[in-house]
Amino acid sequence: MRALLMEKGEDGLARARVADLPEDSLPAGDVTVRVEFSTLNYKDGLCLSPSGGGLVRNYPHVPGIDFAGVVEASDDPRYRPGDRVVLTGWRVGEVHWGGYAEKARVKADWLVPLPDGLTARQAMAVGTAGFTSMLAVMALEDHGLTPEKGEVLVTGAAGGVGSVAVAILARLGYQVAAVTGRPETAGYLTGLGASRIVPREELAETVKRPLEAETWAGCIDAVGGAMLARVLGQMKYQASVAAVGLAGGAALPASVIPFLLRGVNLLGIDSVMRPFEDRVRAWGRIATDLPMEKLEAMIRPASLADLPELGAAILKGGVQGRVVVDLTA
């Protein structure tokens, strides 16, 4: 089987190469999947870096935190050969060999049946980034967000999480304000459904005032750091922010005033250890609420050999939309 193999050199740095590996090199697991497509997320970029981003524990290693394909063999009664499945999370691609190979072997508990109407390619155009976006939308809805309440802000909007979030929210009838630091992505974002573009510099500066004008009915934040702190002070009364990333930093130089005086909610979104029932619900919503024609516009095709360069680019904010890796070619 072809795989992107990470190996550590004598200098202590990891490097990737496309290799042919025997199937018996796969790790232990209940289900063997013939991988059709994988994708590239920010976390994949970390795993592909020379240091492994602090996520990869052992080498040699096959990265790829997402994959979709067909069950080839199963020791678990829940899955049979021929079943179509998708996997995201569970630290696959980090501590367990992942989807950058023609085959993967994993625990049955980690898999989700691919919803009807969704292809493996589409599922990987979604990937962890889009799955996280849907979890964020669901969390905001569960905390009372409806289209009538006003504009929803999406930070880091041209990235993987942001792109899918913009498309889903627009499909559901929300007015979406998309934050980007790349003016050239404005047309791309309005094409996904953004009603207006907010230049990143308008929100990047920390201000001393803990509260500003009530502006946003909800927010999906992929940036963190000073921008998240600023946005918290602009949320409407009892509005919620779904925090999904930290591209702008892990520190949060914020005040508790928005929480105390406006009842603002900060919702943490974890996609890695999410229970099976939540995964099924989210993938079902993706199949119905994500406009597939918009999804197609996000896709950038790639091969295994392209991934080291793309992994470095995504860490610098240089990847727009969703990379889809074809393992069938």
HELIX and SHEET records of a PDB file:
HELIX    1   1 GLU A   23  SER A   25  5                                   3    
HELIX    2   2 TYR A   42  LEU A   48  1                                   7    
HELIX    3   3 GLY A   52  GLY A   54  5                                   3    
HELIX    4   4 ALA A  108  TRP A  110  5                                   3    
HELIX    5   5 ALA A  120  ASP A  142  1                                  23    
HELIX    6   6 PRO A  147  LYS A  149  5                                   3    
HELIX    7   7 GLY A  160  ARG A  171  1                                  12    
HELIX    8   8 PRO A  183  THR A  185  5                                   3    
HELIX    9   9 ALA A  186  LEU A  192  1                                   7    
HELIX   10  10 GLU A  201  ALA A  204  1                                   4    
HELIX   11  11 GLY A  225  LEU A  232  1                                   8    
HELIX   12  12 ILE A  257  LEU A  261  1                                   5    
HELIX   13  13 PHE A  276  ASP A  289  1                                  14    
HELIX   14  14 MET A  292  MET A  298  1                                   7    
HELIX   15  15 LEU A  304  ASP A  306  5                                   3    
HELIX   16  16 LEU A  307  LEU A  315  1                                   9    
SHEET    1   A 2 ARG A   2  LYS A   8  0                                        
SHEET    2   A 2 ALA A  14  ASP A  20 -1                                        
SHEET    1   B 5 LYS A 103  VAL A 106  0                                        
SHEET    2   B 5 VAL A  31  LEU A  40 -1                                        
SHEET    3   B 5 ASP A  66  SER A  74 -1                                        
SHEET    4   B 5 ARG A  84  THR A  88 -1                                        
SHEET    5   B 5 VAL A 112  PRO A 113 -1                                        
SHEET    1   C 4 LYS A 103  VAL A 106  0                                        
SHEET    2   C 4 VAL A  31  LEU A  40 -1                                        
SHEET    3   C 4 ARG A 322  ASP A 326 -1                                        
SHEET    4   C 4 ILE A 299  ALA A 302  1                                        
SHEET    1   D 6 ARG A 196  PRO A 199  0                                        
SHEET    2   D 6 VAL A 176  THR A 180  1                                        
SHEET    3   D 6 VAL A 152  VAL A 154  1                                        
SHEET    4   D 6 TRP A 216  ASP A 221  1                                        
SHEET    5   D 6 MET A 235  ALA A 243  1                                        
SHEET    6   D 6 ASN A 265  GLY A 268  1                                        
END                                                                             
